[in-house]
C-alpha cells in the first residue's frame, strides 16, 4: 500500500479496549506507547488483535514539541 504520509512508525499492538462504537488501540513503538481511537468496525475489518505488527501513520496539521 502506497501512502503519502511521511510519519510512519512500525509497532506492535499491546492492547485493544472496545466499546459499542469506538475502540482504543495501544501500540508499542520502541519504548513508547501510542494510543489511537478508531471505530470498533475498523478494528474488526482490520482483524486487529494483541501482538499484531502494525504501522502507526500520523497525519496532522499541527505537531507540538516540548523541551526537557
Predicted model as a PDB file, atoms N, CA, C, CB and O in Angstrom, pLDDT in the B-factor column:
MODEL        1                                                                  
ATOM      1  N   UNK A   1       0.846  -1.176   0.000  1.00 77.00           N  
ATOM      2  CA  UNK A   1       0.000   0.000   0.000  1.00 77.00           C  
ATOM      3  C   UNK A   1       0.890   1.236   0.000  1.00 77.00           C  
ATOM      4  CB  UNK A   1      -0.962   0.000   1.219  1.00 77.00           C  
ATOM      5  O   UNK A   1       1.720   1.402   0.894  1.00 77.00           O  
ATOM      6  N   UNK A   2       0.728   2.081  -0.969  1.00 86.00           N  
ATOM      7  CA  UNK A   2       1.459   3.342  -1.026  1.00 86.00           C  
ATOM      8  C   UNK A   2       0.636   4.413  -0.333  1.00 86.00           C  
ATOM      9  CB  UNK A   2       1.773   3.748  -2.495  1.00 86.00           C  
ATOM     10  O   UNK A   2      -0.584   4.478  -0.487  1.00 86.00           O  
ATOM     11  N   UNK A   3       1.327   5.258   0.440  1.00 88.00           N  
ATOM     12  CA  UNK A   3       0.639   6.332   1.165  1.00 88.00           C  
ATOM     13  C   UNK A   3       1.568   7.536   1.239  1.00 88.00           C  
ATOM     14  CB  UNK A   3       0.208   5.870   2.601  1.00 88.00           C  
ATOM     15  O   UNK A   3       2.784   7.378   1.346  1.00 88.00           O  
ATOM     16  N   UNK A   4       1.005   8.732   1.183  1.00 87.00           N  
ATOM     17  CA  UNK A   4       1.821   9.941   1.147  1.00 87.00           C  
ATOM     18  C   UNK A   4       2.282  10.421   2.520  1.00 87.00           C  
ATOM     19  CB  UNK A   4       1.057  11.032   0.480  1.00 87.00           C  
ATOM     20  O   UNK A   4       3.198  11.239   2.606  1.00 87.00           O  
ATOM     21  N   UNK A   5       1.674   9.938   3.581  1.00 85.00           N  
ATOM     22  CA  UNK A   5       2.050  10.385   4.930  1.00 85.00           C  
ATOM     23  C   UNK A   5       3.502  10.003   5.209  1.00 85.00           C  
ATOM     24  CB  UNK A   5       1.105   9.766   6.008  1.00 85.00           C  
ATOM     25  O   UNK A   5       3.910   8.872   4.944  1.00 85.00           O  
ATOM     26  N   UNK A   6       4.271  10.934   5.737  1.00 87.00           N  
ATOM     27  CA  UNK A   6       5.695  10.701   5.992  1.00 87.00           C  
ATOM     28  C   UNK A   6       5.968  10.119   7.373  1.00 87.00           C  
ATOM     29  CB  UNK A   6       6.458  11.989   5.837  1.00 87.00           C  
ATOM     30  O   UNK A   6       6.995   9.471   7.575  1.00 87.00           O  
ATOM     31  N   UNK A   7       5.076  10.335   8.314  1.00 90.00           N  
ATOM     32  CA  UNK A   7       5.291   9.874   9.683  1.00 90.00           C  
ATOM     33  C   UNK A   7       4.683   8.493   9.855  1.00 90.00           C  
ATOM     34  CB  UNK A   7       4.687  10.865  10.705  1.00 90.00           C  
ATOM     35  O   UNK A   7       3.517   8.355  10.225  1.00 90.00           O  
ATOM     36  N   UNK A   8       5.484   7.474   9.583  1.00 94.00           N  
ATOM     37  CA  UNK A   8       5.041   6.096   9.676  1.00 94.00           C  
ATOM     38  C   UNK A   8       5.949   5.364  10.658  1.00 94.00           C  
ATOM     39  CB  UNK A   8       5.046   5.406   8.279  1.00 94.00           C  
ATOM     40  O   UNK A   8       7.163   5.302  10.461  1.00 94.00           O  
ATOM     41  N   UNK A   9       5.364   4.815  11.705  1.00 96.00           N  
ATOM     42  CA  UNK A   9       6.134   4.180  12.767  1.00 96.00           C  
ATOM     43  C   UNK A   9       5.700   2.725  12.927  1.00 96.00           C  
ATOM     44  CB  UNK A   9       5.964   4.945  14.097  1.00 96.00           C  
ATOM     45  O   UNK A   9       4.533   2.463  13.218  1.00 96.00           O  
ATOM     46  N   UNK A  10       6.620   1.773  12.743  1.00 97.00           N  
ATOM     47  CA  UNK A  10       6.259   0.370  12.947  1.00 97.00           C  
ATOM     48  C   UNK A  10       6.112   0.061  14.428  1.00 97.00           C  
ATOM     49  CB  UNK A  10       7.307  -0.554  12.317  1.00 97.00           C  
ATOM     50  O   UNK A  10       6.889   0.551  15.247  1.00 97.00           O  
ATOM     51  N   UNK A  11       5.123  -0.745  14.773  1.00 98.00           N  
ATOM     52  CA  UNK A  11       4.909  -1.078  16.174  1.00 98.00           C  
ATOM     53  C   UNK A  11       4.114  -2.353  16.334  1.00 98.00           C  
ATOM     54  CB  UNK A  11       4.207   0.051  16.878  1.00 98.00           C  
ATOM     55  O   UNK A  11       3.793  -3.039  15.364  1.00 98.00           O  
ATOM     56  N   UNK A  12       3.801  -2.657  17.600  1.00 98.00           N  
ATOM     57  CA  UNK A  12       3.066  -3.868  17.947  1.00 98.00           C  
ATOM     58  C   UNK A  12       1.871  -3.507  18.813  1.00 98.00           C  
ATOM     59  CB  UNK A  12       3.979  -4.881  18.673  1.00 98.00           C  
ATOM     60  O   UNK A  12       2.008  -2.758  19.781  1.00 98.00           O  
ATOM     61  N   UNK A  13       0.701  -4.033  18.473  1.00 98.00           N  
ATOM     62  CA  UNK A  13      -0.500  -3.788  19.264  1.00 98.00           C  
ATOM     63  C   UNK A  13      -0.324  -4.435  20.637  1.00 98.00           C  
ATOM     64  CB  UNK A  13      -1.772  -4.340  18.542  1.00 98.00           C  
ATOM     65  O   UNK A  13      -0.070  -5.635  20.740  1.00 98.00           O  
ATOM     66  N   UNK A  14      -0.463  -3.622  21.696  1.00 98.00           N  
ATOM     67  CA  UNK A  14      -0.307  -4.143  23.056  1.00 98.00           C  
ATOM     68  C   UNK A  14      -1.645  -4.319  23.762  1.00 98.00           C  
ATOM     69  CB  UNK A  14       0.580  -3.220  23.869  1.00 98.00           C  
ATOM     70  O   UNK A  14      -1.757  -5.146  24.667  1.00 98.00           O  
ATOM     71  N   UNK A  15      -2.666  -3.554  23.364  1.00 98.00           N  
ATOM     72  CA  UNK A  15      -3.988  -3.742  23.955  1.00 98.00           C  
ATOM     73  C   UNK A  15      -5.055  -3.107  23.076  1.00 98.00           C  
ATOM     74  CB  UNK A  15      -4.039  -3.148  25.372  1.00 98.00           C  
ATOM     75  O   UNK A  15      -4.801  -2.166  22.323  1.00 98.00           O  
ATOM     76  N   UNK A  16      -6.260  -3.658  23.200  1.00 98.00           N  
ATOM     77  CA  UNK A  16      -7.426  -3.123  22.496  1.00 98.00           C  
ATOM     78  C   UNK A  16      -8.586  -3.117  23.478  1.00 98.00           C  
ATOM     79  CB  UNK A  16      -7.771  -3.966  21.208  1.00 98.00           C  
ATOM     80  O   UNK A  16      -8.956  -4.158  24.022  1.00 98.00           O  
ATOM     81  N   UNK A  17      -9.157  -1.936  23.703  1.00 98.00           N  
ATOM     82  CA  UNK A  17     -10.335  -1.800  24.568  1.00 98.00           C  
ATOM     83  C   UNK A  17     -11.489  -1.354  23.675  1.00 98.00           C  
ATOM     84  CB  UNK A  17     -10.084  -0.768  25.757  1.00 98.00           C  
ATOM     85  O   UNK A  17     -11.485  -0.238  23.155  1.00 98.00           O  
ATOM     86  N   UNK A  18     -12.474  -2.229  23.502  1.00 97.00           N  
ATOM     87  CA  UNK A  18     -13.579  -1.909  22.605  1.00 97.00           C  
ATOM     88  C   UNK A  18     -14.825  -1.513  23.372  1.00 97.00           C  
ATOM     89  CB  UNK A  18     -13.883  -3.086  21.703  1.00 97.00           C  
ATOM     90  O   UNK A  18     -15.147  -2.074  24.419  1.00 97.00           O  
ATOM     91  N   UNK A  19     -15.513  -0.532  22.819  1.00 97.00           N  
ATOM     92  CA  UNK A  19     -16.816  -0.125  23.327  1.00 97.00           C  
ATOM     93  C   UNK A  19     -17.855  -0.495  22.283  1.00 97.00           C  
ATOM     94  CB  UNK A  19     -16.857   1.406  23.654  1.00 97.00           C  
ATOM     95  O   UNK A  19     -17.582  -1.278  21.374  1.00 97.00           O  
ATOM     96  N   UNK A  20     -19.048   0.071  22.416  1.00 97.00           N  
ATOM     97  CA  UNK A  20     -20.101  -0.237  21.458  1.00 97.00           C  
ATOM     98  C   UNK A  20     -19.783   0.305  20.064  1.00 97.00           C  
ATOM     99  CB  UNK A  20     -21.424   0.327  21.943  1.00 97.00           C  
ATOM    100  O   UNK A  20     -20.073  -0.344  19.059  1.00 97.00           O  
ATOM    101  N   UNK A  21     -19.181   1.509  20.009  1.00 98.00           N  
ATOM    102  CA  UNK A  21     -18.919   2.147  18.720  1.00 98.00           C  
ATOM    103  C   UNK A  21     -17.426   2.360  18.480  1.00 98.00           C  
ATOM    104  CB  UNK A  21     -19.647   3.480  18.640  1.00 98.00           C  
ATOM    105  O   UNK A  21     -16.953   2.173  17.359  1.00 98.00           O  
ATOM    106  N   UNK A  22     -16.685   2.742  19.503  1.00 98.00           N  
ATOM    107  CA  UNK A  22     -15.272   3.094  19.361  1.00 98.00           C  
ATOM    108  C   UNK A  22     -14.377   2.067  20.039  1.00 98.00           C  
ATOM    109  CB  UNK A  22     -15.007   4.480  19.943  1.00 98.00           C  
ATOM    110  O   UNK A  22     -14.827   1.268  20.860  1.00 98.00           O  
ATOM    111  N   UNK A  23     -13.101   2.107  19.676  1.00 98.00           N  
ATOM    112  CA  UNK A  23     -12.106   1.242  20.293  1.00 98.00           C  
ATOM    113  C   UNK A  23     -10.830   2.048  20.529  1.00 98.00           C  
ATOM    114  CB  UNK A  23     -11.823  -0.007  19.405  1.00 98.00           C  
ATOM    115  O   UNK A  23     -10.476   2.922  19.738  1.00 98.00           O  
ATOM    116  N   UNK A  24     -10.150   1.738  21.624  1.00 98.00           N  
ATOM    117  CA  UNK A  24      -8.874   2.368  21.954  1.00 98.00           C  
ATOM    118  C   UNK A  24      -7.790   1.318  21.734  1.00 98.00           C  
ATOM    119  CB  UNK A  24      -8.856   2.922  23.439  1.00 98.00           C  
ATOM    120  O   UNK A  24      -7.770   0.283  22.400  1.00 98.00           O  
ATOM    121  N   UNK A  25      -6.894   1.597  20.797  1.00 98.00           N  
ATOM    122  CA  UNK A  25      -5.837   0.645  20.441  1.00 98.00           C  
ATOM    123  C   UNK A  25      -4.500   1.232  20.871  1.00 98.00           C  
ATOM    124  CB  UNK A  25      -5.844   0.329  18.902  1.00 98.00           C  
ATOM    125  O   UNK A  25      -4.131   2.333  20.461  1.00 98.00           O  
ATOM    126  N   UNK A  26      -3.779   0.482  21.704  1.00 98.00           N  
ATOM    127  CA  UNK A  26      -2.463   0.922  22.161  1.00 98.00           C  
ATOM    128  C   UNK A  26      -1.401   0.147  21.384  1.00 98.00           C  
ATOM    129  CB  UNK A  26      -2.297   0.712  23.707  1.00 98.00           C  
ATOM    130  O   UNK A  26      -1.471  -1.073  21.239  1.00 98.00           O  
ATOM    131  N   UNK A  27      -0.408   0.904  20.886  1.00 98.00           N  
ATOM    132  CA  UNK A  27       0.662   0.323  20.082  1.00 98.00           C  
ATOM    133  C   UNK A  27       2.005   0.680  20.704  1.00 98.00           C  
ATOM    134  CB  UNK A  27       0.587   0.817  18.611  1.00 98.00           C  
ATOM    135  O   UNK A  27       2.259   1.843  21.019  1.00 98.00           O  
ATOM    136  N   UNK A  28       2.860  -0.316  20.879  1.00 98.00           N  
ATOM    137  CA  UNK A  28       4.221  -0.085  21.362  1.00 98.00           C  
ATOM    138  C   UNK A  28       5.093   0.238  20.160  1.00 98.00           C  
ATOM    139  CB  UNK A  28       4.776  -1.325  22.147  1.00 98.00           C  
ATOM    140  O   UNK A  28       5.181  -0.534  19.205  1.00 98.00           O  
ATOM    141  N   UNK A  29       5.737   1.402  20.233  1.00 98.00           N  
ATOM    142  CA  UNK A  29       6.692   1.822  19.210  1.00 98.00           C  
ATOM    143  C   UNK A  29       8.014   2.018  19.945  1.00 98.00           C  
ATOM    144  CB  UNK A  29       6.223   3.150  18.447  1.00 98.00           C  
ATOM    145  O   UNK A  29       8.243   3.063  20.553  1.00 98.00           O  
ATOM    146  N   UNK A  30       8.866   1.027  19.887  1.00 97.00           N  
ATOM    147  CA  UNK A  30      10.085   1.057  20.689  1.00 97.00           C  
ATOM    148  C   UNK A  30       9.708   1.084  22.160  1.00 97.00           C  
ATOM    149  CB  UNK A  30      10.968   2.280  20.323  1.00 97.00           C  
ATOM    150  O   UNK A  30       8.924   0.252  22.618  1.00 97.00           O  
ATOM    151  N   UNK A  31      10.260   2.031  22.899  1.00 97.00           N  
ATOM    152  CA  UNK A  31       9.959   2.173  24.327  1.00 97.00           C  
ATOM    153  C   UNK A  31       8.715   3.015  24.575  1.00 97.00           C  
ATOM    154  CB  UNK A  31      11.141   2.790  25.049  1.00 97.00           C  
ATOM    155  O   UNK A  31       8.308   3.196  25.723  1.00 97.00           O  
ATOM    156  N   UNK A  32       8.116   3.524  23.524  1.00 97.00           N  
ATOM    157  CA  UNK A  32       6.990   4.443  23.649  1.00 97.00           C  
ATOM    158  C   UNK A  32       5.670   3.763  23.329  1.00 97.00           C  
ATOM    159  CB  UNK A  32       7.185   5.637  22.741  1.00 97.00           C  
ATOM    160  O   UNK A  32       5.635   2.737  22.650  1.00 97.00           O  
ATOM    161  N   UNK A  33       4.588   4.347  23.824  1.00 97.00           N  
ATOM    162  CA  UNK A  33       3.240   3.861  23.558  1.00 97.00           C  
ATOM    163  C   UNK A  33       2.466   4.950  22.818  1.00 97.00           C  
ATOM    164  CB  UNK A  33       2.516   3.457  24.881  1.00 97.00           C  
ATOM    165  O   UNK A  33       2.503   6.123  23.191  1.00 97.00           O  
ATOM    166  N   UNK A  34       1.773   4.544  21.777  1.00 96.00           N  
ATOM    167  CA  UNK A  34       0.900   5.450  21.035  1.00 96.00           C  
ATOM    168  C   UNK A  34      -0.500   4.870  21.107  1.00 96.00           C  
ATOM    169  CB  UNK A  34       1.375   5.637  19.540  1.00 96.00           C  
ATOM    170  O   UNK A  34      -0.698   3.679  20.868  1.00 96.00           O  
ATOM    171  N   UNK A  35      -1.478   5.717  21.440  1.00 96.00           N  
ATOM    172  CA  UNK A  35      -2.864   5.276  21.557  1.00 96.00           C  
ATOM    173  C   UNK A  35      -3.667   5.895  20.425  1.00 96.00           C  
ATOM    174  CB  UNK A  35      -3.465   5.660  22.944  1.00 96.00           C  
ATOM    175  O   UNK A  35      -3.603   7.100  20.184  1.00 96.00           O  
ATOM    176  N   UNK A  36      -4.421   5.054  19.739  1.00 96.00           N  
ATOM    177  CA  UNK A  36      -5.283   5.501  18.659  1.00 96.00           C  
ATOM    178  C   UNK A  36      -6.725   5.152  19.008  1.00 96.00           C  
ATOM    179  CB  UNK A  36      -4.865   4.861  17.305  1.00 96.00           C  
ATOM    180  O   UNK A  36      -7.006   4.043  19.462  1.00 96.00           O  
ATOM    181  N   UNK A  37      -7.628   6.089  18.798  1.00 97.00           N  
ATOM    182  CA  UNK A  37      -9.056   5.824  18.987  1.00 97.00           C  
ATOM    183  C   UNK A  37      -9.669   5.727  17.599  1.00 97.00           C  
ATOM    184  CB  UNK A  37      -9.759   6.950  19.859  1.00 97.00           C  
ATOM    185  O   UNK A  37      -9.710   6.701  16.848  1.00 97.00           O  
ATOM    186  N   UNK A  38     -10.147   4.527  17.275  1.00 97.00           N  
ATOM    187  CA  UNK A  38     -10.743   4.267  15.968  1.00 97.00           C  
ATOM    188  C   UNK A  38     -12.087   3.574  16.195  1.00 97.00           C  
ATOM    189  CB  UNK A  38      -9.792   3.391  15.067  1.00 97.00           C  
ATOM    190  O   UNK A  38     -12.421   3.195  17.317  1.00 97.00           O  
ATOM    191  N   UNK A  39     -12.840   3.417  15.129  1.00 98.00           N  
ATOM    192  CA  UNK A  39     -14.128   2.747  15.294  1.00 98.00           C  
ATOM    193  C   UNK A  39     -13.936   1.255  15.565  1.00 98.00           C  
ATOM    194  CB  UNK A  39     -15.001   2.952  14.045  1.00 98.00           C  
ATOM    195  O   UNK A  39     -12.955   0.644  15.140  1.00 98.00           O  
ATOM    196  N   UNK A  40     -14.885   0.702  16.270  1.00 98.00           N  
ATOM    197  CA  UNK A  40     -14.867  -0.746  16.529  1.00 98.00           C  
ATOM    198  C   UNK A  40     -14.925  -1.505  15.207  1.00 98.00           C  
ATOM    199  CB  UNK A  40     -16.055  -1.163  17.447  1.00 98.00           C  
ATOM    200  O   UNK A  40     -14.283  -2.543  15.045  1.00 98.00           O  
ATOM    201  N   UNK A  41     -15.697  -0.979  14.275  1.00 98.00           N  
ATOM    202  CA  UNK A  41     -15.803  -1.609  12.952  1.00 98.00           C  
ATOM    203  C   UNK A  41     -14.443  -1.674  12.262  1.00 98.00           C  
ATOM    204  CB  UNK A  41     -16.803  -0.841  12.070  1.00 98.00           C  
ATOM    205  O   UNK A  41     -14.131  -2.670  11.609  1.00 98.00           O  
ATOM    206  N   UNK A  42     -13.626  -0.622  12.396  1.00 98.00           N  
ATOM    207  CA  UNK A  42     -12.288  -0.628  11.800  1.00 98.00           C  
ATOM    208  C   UNK A  42     -11.419  -1.714  12.413  1.00 98.00           C  
ATOM    209  CB  UNK A  42     -11.619   0.735  11.972  1.00 98.00           C  
ATOM    210  O   UNK A  42     -10.680  -2.401  11.708  1.00 98.00           O  
ATOM    211  N   UNK A  43     -11.511  -1.866  13.738  1.00 98.00           N  
ATOM    212  CA  UNK A  43     -10.758  -2.930  14.417  1.00 98.00           C  
ATOM    213  C   UNK A  43     -11.170  -4.285  13.843  1.00 98.00           C  
ATOM    214  CB  UNK A  43     -11.000  -2.892  15.962  1.00 98.00           C  
ATOM    215  O   UNK A  43     -10.321  -5.127  13.552  1.00 98.00           O  
ATOM    216  N   UNK A  44     -12.464  -4.485  13.685  1.00 97.00           N  
ATOM    217  CA  UNK A  44     -12.969  -5.763  13.179  1.00 97.00           C  
ATOM    218  C   UNK A  44     -12.568  -5.978  11.723  1.00 97.00           C  
ATOM    219  CB  UNK A  44     -14.493  -5.826  13.317  1.00 97.00           C  
ATOM    220  O   UNK A  44     -12.145  -7.075  11.358  1.00 97.00           O  
ATOM    221  N   UNK A  45     -12.694  -4.942  10.882  1.00 98.00           N  
ATOM    222  CA  UNK A  45     -12.350  -5.075   9.466  1.00 98.00           C  
ATOM    223  C   UNK A  45     -10.857  -5.323   9.259  1.00 98.00           C  
ATOM    224  CB  UNK A  45     -12.772  -3.827   8.707  1.00 98.00           C  
ATOM    225  O   UNK A  45     -10.468  -6.054   8.348  1.00 98.00           O  
ATOM    226  N   UNK A  46     -10.018  -4.711  10.109  1.00 98.00           N  
ATOM    227  CA  UNK A  46      -8.572  -4.936  10.023  1.00 98.00           C  
ATOM    228  C   UNK A  46      -8.167  -6.246  10.678  1.00 98.00           C  
ATOM    229  CB  UNK A  46      -7.819  -3.782  10.670  1.00 98.00           C  
ATOM    230  O   UNK A  46      -7.055  -6.733  10.475  1.00 98.00           O  
ATOM    231  N   UNK A  47      -9.074  -6.813  11.464  1.00 98.00           N  
ATOM    232  CA  UNK A  47      -8.763  -8.050  12.170  1.00 98.00           C  
ATOM    233  C   UNK A  47      -7.679  -7.858  13.212  1.00 98.00           C  
ATOM    234  CB  UNK A  47      -8.344  -9.113  11.192  1.00 98.00           C  
ATOM    235  O   UNK A  47      -6.852  -8.744  13.426  1.00 98.00           O  
ATOM    236  N   UNK A  48      -7.683  -6.692  13.865  1.00 98.00           N  
ATOM    237  CA  UNK A  48      -6.636  -6.371  14.839  1.00 98.00           C  
ATOM    238  C   UNK A  48      -6.772  -7.199  16.111  1.00 98.00           C  
ATOM    239  CB  UNK A  48      -6.676  -4.889  15.184  1.00 98.00           C  
ATOM    240  O   UNK A  48      -7.873  -7.440  16.607  1.00 98.00           O  
ATOM    241  N   UNK A  49      -5.623  -7.627  16.621  1.00 98.00           N  
ATOM    242  CA  UNK A  49      -5.596  -8.297  17.915  1.00 98.00           C  
ATOM    243  C   UNK A  49      -4.243  -8.030  18.563  1.00 98.00           C  
ATOM    244  CB  UNK A  49      -5.858  -9.831  17.767  1.00 98.00           C  
ATOM    245  O   UNK A  49      -3.290  -7.624  17.898  1.00 98.00           O  
ATOM    246  N   UNK A  50      -4.176  -8.264  19.859  1.00 98.00           N  
ATOM    247  CA  UNK A  50      -2.951  -8.029  20.621  1.00 98.00           C  
ATOM    248  C   UNK A  50      -1.816  -8.841  19.999  1.00 98.00           C  
ATOM    249  CB  UNK A  50      -3.145  -8.406  22.126  1.00 98.00           C  
ATOM    250  O   UNK A  50      -1.986 -10.016  19.671  1.00 98.00           O  
ATOM    251  N   UNK A  51      -0.660  -8.200  19.843  1.00 98.00           N  
ATOM    252  CA  UNK A  51       0.510  -8.858  19.281  1.00 98.00           C  
ATOM    253  C   UNK A  51       0.701  -8.625  17.792  1.00 98.00           C  
ATOM    254  CB  UNK A  51       0.425 -10.310  19.534  1.00 98.00           C  
ATOM    255  O   UNK A  51       1.758  -8.939  17.246  1.00 98.00           O  
ATOM    256  N   UNK A  52      -0.326  -8.071  17.120  1.00 98.00           N  
ATOM    257  CA  UNK A  52      -0.205  -7.800  15.689  1.00 98.00           C  
ATOM    258  C   UNK A  52       0.837  -6.728  15.416  1.00 98.00           C  
ATOM    259  CB  UNK A  52      -1.550  -7.376  15.113  1.00 98.00           C  
ATOM    260  O   UNK A  52       0.954  -5.761  16.168  1.00 98.00           O  
ATOM    261  N   UNK A  53       1.593  -6.901  14.338  1.00 98.00           N  
ATOM    262  CA  UNK A  53       2.514  -5.882  13.856  1.00 98.00           C  
ATOM    263  C   UNK A  53       1.699  -4.922  12.999  1.00 98.00           C  
ATOM    264  CB  UNK A  53       3.716  -6.510  13.046  1.00 98.00           C  
ATOM    265  O   UNK A  53       0.972  -5.346  12.101  1.00 98.00           O  
ATOM    266  N   UNK A  54       1.822  -3.620  13.280  1.00 98.00           N  
ATOM    267  CA  UNK A  54       1.083  -2.596  12.546  1.00 98.00           C  
ATOM    268  C   UNK A  54       2.010  -1.423  12.240  1.00 98.00           C  
ATOM    269  CB  UNK A  54      -0.159  -2.121  13.353  1.00 98.00           C  
ATOM    270  O   UNK A  54       3.126  -1.351  12.754  1.00 98.00           O  
ATOM    271  N   UNK A  55       1.544  -0.523  11.414  1.00 97.00           N  
ATOM    272  CA  UNK A  55       2.240   0.730  11.165  1.00 97.00           C  
ATOM    273  C   UNK A  55       1.345   1.860  11.639  1.00 97.00           C  
ATOM    274  CB  UNK A  55       2.609   0.894   9.655  1.00 97.00           C  
ATOM    275  O   UNK A  55       0.205   1.987  11.191  1.00 97.00           O  
ATOM    276  N   UNK A  56       1.862   2.682  12.548  1.00 97.00           N  
ATOM    277  CA  UNK A  56       1.144   3.860  13.017  1.00 97.00           C  
ATOM    278  C   UNK A  56       1.422   4.969  12.005  1.00 97.00           C  
ATOM    279  CB  UNK A  56       1.584   4.277  14.486  1.00 97.00           C  
ATOM    280  O   UNK A  56       2.575   5.338  11.786  1.00 97.00           O  
ATOM    281  N   UNK A  57       0.375   5.493  11.394  1.00 95.00           N  
ATOM    282  CA  UNK A  57       0.514   6.563  10.411  1.00 95.00           C  
ATOM    283  C   UNK A  57      -0.026   7.833  11.033  1.00 95.00           C  
ATOM    284  CB  UNK A  57      -0.231   6.224   9.076  1.00 95.00           C  
ATOM    285  O   UNK A  57      -1.201   7.905  11.393  1.00 95.00           O  
ATOM    286  N   UNK A  58       0.839   8.848  11.161  1.00 92.00           N  
ATOM    287  CA  UNK A  58       0.442  10.107  11.787  1.00 92.00           C  
ATOM    288  C   UNK A  58       0.369  11.174  10.711  1.00 92.00           C  
ATOM    289  CB  UNK A  58       1.436  10.521  12.918  1.00 92.00           C  
ATOM    290  O   UNK A  58       1.367  11.508  10.072  1.00 92.00           O  
ATOM    291  N   UNK A  59      -0.819  11.698  10.524  1.00 87.00           N  
ATOM    292  CA  UNK A  59      -1.055  12.773   9.572  1.00 87.00           C  
ATOM    293  C   UNK A  59      -1.722  13.902  10.333  1.00 87.00           C  
ATOM    294  CB  UNK A  59      -1.932  12.299   8.357  1.00 87.00           C  
ATOM    295  O   UNK A  59      -2.871  13.776  10.755  1.00 87.00           O  
ATOM    296  N   UNK A  60      -1.013  14.998  10.511  1.00 85.00           N  
ATOM    297  CA  UNK A  60      -1.526  16.077  11.338  1.00 85.00           C  
ATOM    298  C   UNK A  60      -1.110  17.422  10.767  1.00 85.00           C  
ATOM    299  CB  UNK A  60      -1.035  15.932  12.781  1.00 85.00           C  
ATOM    300  O   UNK A  60      -0.057  17.551  10.141  1.00 85.00           O  
ATOM    301  N   UNK A  61      -1.940  18.404  10.989  1.00 83.00           N  
ATOM    302  CA  UNK A  61      -1.585  19.755  10.565  1.00 83.00           C  
ATOM    303  C   UNK A  61      -0.774  20.473  11.629  1.00 83.00           C  
ATOM    304  CB  UNK A  61      -2.838  20.555  10.241  1.00 83.00           C  
ATOM    305  O   UNK A  61      -0.200  21.532  11.372  1.00 83.00           O  
ATOM    306  N   UNK A  62      -0.725  19.898  12.825  1.00 88.00           N  
ATOM    307  CA  UNK A  62      -0.017  20.548  13.917  1.00 88.00           C  
ATOM    308  C   UNK A  62       0.667  19.502  14.795  1.00 88.00           C  
ATOM    309  CB  UNK A  62      -0.982  21.410  14.753  1.00 88.00           C  
ATOM    310  O   UNK A  62       0.031  18.550  15.247  1.00 88.00           O  
ATOM    311  N   UNK A  63       1.957  19.683  15.031  1.00 85.00           N  
ATOM    312  CA  UNK A  63       2.717  18.812  15.921  1.00 85.00           C  
ATOM    313  C   UNK A  63       3.429  19.695  16.935  1.00 85.00           C  
ATOM    314  CB  UNK A  63       3.738  17.920  15.125  1.00 85.00           C  
ATOM    315  O   UNK A  63       4.172  20.599  16.555  1.00 85.00           O  
ATOM    316  N   UNK A  64       3.211  19.448  18.205  1.00 90.00           N  
ATOM    317  CA  UNK A  64       3.829  20.253  19.266  1.00 90.00           C  
ATOM    318  C   UNK A  64       5.094  19.599  19.781  1.00 90.00           C  
ATOM    319  CB  UNK A  64       2.851  20.469  20.419  1.00 90.00           C  
ATOM    320  O   UNK A  64       5.198  18.373  19.814  1.00 90.00           O  
ATOM    321  N   UNK A  65       6.052  20.416  20.181  1.00 91.00           N  
ATOM    322  CA  UNK A  65       7.283  19.936  20.781  1.00 91.00           C  
ATOM    323  C   UNK A  65       7.445  20.576  22.157  1.00 91.00           C  
ATOM    324  CB  UNK A  65       8.502  20.248  19.874  1.00 91.00           C  
ATOM    325  O   UNK A  65       7.060  21.726  22.367  1.00 91.00           O  
ATOM    326  N   UNK A  66       8.015  19.824  23.085  1.00 95.00           N  
ATOM    327  CA  UNK A  66       8.335  20.351  24.404  1.00 95.00           C  
ATOM    328  C   UNK A  66       9.802  20.047  24.675  1.00 95.00           C  
ATOM    329  CB  UNK A  66       7.406  19.739  25.514  1.00 95.00           C  
ATOM    330  O   UNK A  66      10.276  18.953  24.369  1.00 95.00           O  
ATOM    331  N   UNK A  67      10.504  20.986  25.233  1.00 96.00           N  
ATOM    332  CA  UNK A  67      11.923  20.778  25.554  1.00 96.00           C  
ATOM    333  C   UNK A  67      12.044  20.450  27.022  1.00 96.00           C  
ATOM    334  CB  UNK A  67      12.779  22.029  25.199  1.00 96.00           C  
ATOM    335  O   UNK A  67      11.469  21.141  27.864  1.00 96.00           O  
ATOM    336  N   UNK A  68      12.797  19.388  27.348  1.00 89.00           N  
ATOM    337  CA  UNK A  68      13.012  18.983  28.737  1.00 89.00           C  
ATOM    338  C   UNK A  68      13.903  19.969  29.457  1.00 89.00           C  
ATOM    339  CB  UNK A  68      13.621  17.589  28.803  1.00 89.00           C  
ATOM    340  O   UNK A  68      14.193  19.790  30.640  1.00 89.00           O  
TER     341      UNK A  68                                                      
ENDMDL                                                                          
END                                                                             
